[in-house]
Amino acid sequence: MIRVANLHKSFRGQKVLKGVNIEFARGKITTIVGTSGCGKTVLLKHLNALLLPDKGEIFIDSVDISKLRQKELYQIRAKFGVLFQGAALLDSMSVFENVGFPLREKTKMKESNIKKKVADRLEQVGLGEMGHKLPAELSGGMRKRAGLARALIMDPEIVLFDEPTTGLDPVLATSIHQLIARTQEAFGFTGIIVSHTIPQVFEISDYVAMLANGVVEELTPPEVFCSSQNPIVQQFIHGKTEGPIQVL
Amino acid sequence: MVSFLGRIGRFAIDQIAGMGRMFLFLVSAILLAFRRPAKLRLIVYHIKTIGVDSLSVVALSGFFTGMVMGFQGYYSLRKFNAESWLGSATALGLLRELGPVLSAFMVTGRTGSAMAAELGTMRATEQIDALYSMAINPIKYLVSPRIIAGLIAMPLLTAIFNVIGIFGSYVVGVGMLSVSSGSFFSGMENSVVFHDVYSGITKSVCFGLIITWICCYKGFHASPMATGVSQATTESVVLSFVLILVWDYFLTSIML
């Protein structure tokens, strides 16, 4: 469904991705892990063409999106829902307006139906009573949940999660993970998560990919990942400073 | 020597490429403004933020500019025993030059900087990326309505600046310096023609475009960090001021 082939990306001469090859299974949750600054978010932003590759291909349903024109890219992006690291809610709108925003802009749905759908989604993420609040009035966890509700409002085929639990306490992190698992089960989307919250995130993942040195070093189910003999994986899981991953 | 020339060449290419990007940004914002659905609600909202919210500062600066013109004009004209021309001198100065330029400066400081900071913050907090990811064109949603609003609000603010400026000059000239009220207004009526009003309004429309274009471009392309936002805000204000003065020169020379 989503296949990345030989993806290269540099920023101002600094090579971040050096030939990434990975395939994401349809209807499953794949978590991408790796050290800070290794290019996880850069890889994620290539999947819905927020960034375009210097070299390589990204196939969504057999269409190479790296060669599409702007208008076609917008059609591809409509397949995606994205939960950004800071939720990226539009500050000038209430939570309710934020969640209903894609429906108002991209569909001709009646206002009464929009209100019902938004209320349903907010209820599902536990924000049923918070619709009138502005993003600035919400806690970090609530913002993430509102962002998740917005990401799911268009019933996307693929949902990208950029560090959904960063900055949250362990209890809240677990509740966000459970929410992702629950909604994935309910809607059946393909989930791709970038996360540092290991090993907790493994509980909701079908596959774990390790990104290091600009390439995917490992792509396995979580139980296999944890027992991997790959020294890079072992160093990362155990948080050792000595090993093949260079620590600055 | 070669590397020095290379650096100059690289700098020149970067500057030209930057200007090209700015121009393409404007073209795409204008083209998207004509694409359906029209963002009427957003245009009205931005007319309020650019126009209504700047009204007090424009009115205040217009009033004091007019009063200063009253004093300075009276001082200069008295040397030629031509105090009765005070209304005429004030009106021509305001309508043709000071009204459009000073109100554009006020709007740049009051609204343009806020526009750049708001879009820069949206860039830093991934709100612009969020619009892209929702398959919504952020230029159509964020930039085009602001540019249309700038084109509408700027001439209206300039007109208000001019009226209040003339009133300020009247207060000083007639109220404080004993210029005859009749000669103040009759001089104005005899010397001001439609072309004077037209040239001032044309300038203000151009300045409205410059302010919204530059401030939106700088904010939209700000580096996603706090210093990036502050730098974008500063650059947008400075560049808007410079371009307003440069365009003022060209427009004046064309429409004299």
Interface residues (C-beta under 8 A of the other chain):
Chain A: K45 N48 L50 Y74 Q75 R77 A78 F80 G81 V82 F84 Q85 G86 A88 L89 L90 D91 F101 P102 E105 K106 M154 L160
Chain B: M122 T125 E126 Q127 D129 A130 Y132 S133 M134 A135 I136 N137 Y141
